[in-house]
Amino acid sequence: MFLLKKIVAPFLMPVSGLLFLALAGLFCLWFTRKQKTGKVLVTIATLLLGLLSYNAVSYRLVAPLEGRHPPLTNLDTVHEVKWIVVLGGGSCVNLELPVSTYLSDSSLFRLLEGVFIYNRLPGSKLIVSGRSGLSGVTPMAGVMANVATEWGVEEADIVVEAESKDTKDHAIFVKKIVGQDRFIVVTSASRMPRAMALFRGQGMDPIAAPTDYMVMEREGGLQPRDFFPDAGSLEKVERALHEYLGLIWANVRGQVGG
């Protein structure tokens, strides 16, 4: 099922999905007599790709996800919490490069927030969670643990959970570590609604500490680049669609809690 999701998901994302639609239209135009169908497909693909490349559109897709759980800025309310769980967001090991480059941007933001909270909660433990879906690949949790150690976290305070392949698995395997204890979960703000729902579906009571925000109010208001399409907006749309589809799938399978 995990492999099937990884194969099907890209076709539902805007870049690959709309490119496939455009190629189908070009095929009709060049190799068939269905000229009208080809023109319609190419036109739809072009217009949608352009529309989704604008920040105003991507903002409206991402903002509801990122606004669901507020950032954890007051640690006085959680001073007795022992566990800080950081969910992995991707890694790629290249022994010729510095260790910090092994983590994706999302993983770096998440780990940085986790270490920030750890440093302000004496006696806490940092749980790093996640592995690659491919066999023979260094688990994300192991890479995060190495980076956290380089950042000054005591090795004895790091718990490595390297079995989780996806967000659903994080909830299952983290529960085996924390039991019924309350804990702080750190992940990207757009993924937090799904993560919280899946953890609650396992009967746990997590405290959200979202980070890695894609939508933020900027100083200075509108910028000239806001009037032009850009790849960053497409990335926001892809991440938002991934999360909405993930929430739908989790609800269908009855994996989420209130």
HELIX and SHEET records of a PDB file:
HELIX    1   1 PHE A    2  VAL A    8  1                                   7    
HELIX    2   2 ALA A    9  LEU A   12  5                                   4    
HELIX    3   3 PRO A   14  PHE A   31  1                                  18    
HELIX    4   4 GLN A   35  LEU A   52  1                                  18    
HELIX    5   5 ASN A   55  GLU A   66  1                                  12    
HELIX    6   6 LEU A   75  VAL A   78  5                                   4    
HELIX    7   7 VAL A   99  TYR A  102  5                                   4    
HELIX    8   8 ASP A  105  ARG A  120  1                                  16    
HELIX    9   9 MET A  140  GLU A  150  1                                  11    
HELIX   10  10 GLU A  155  ASP A  157  5                                   3    
HELIX   11  11 THR A  167  VAL A  178  1                                  12    
HELIX   12  12 MET A  192  GLY A  201  1                                  10    
HELIX   13  13 PRO A  224  PHE A  227  5                                   4    
HELIX   14  14 ALA A  231  VAL A  252  1                                  22    
SHEET    1   A 5 ILE A 158  GLU A 161  0                                        
SHEET    2   A 5 LYS A 125  SER A 129  1                                        
SHEET    3   A 5 TRP A  83  LEU A  87  1                                        
SHEET    4   A 5 PHE A 183  SER A 188  1                                        
SHEET    5   A 5 PRO A 206  THR A 211  1                                        
END                                                                             
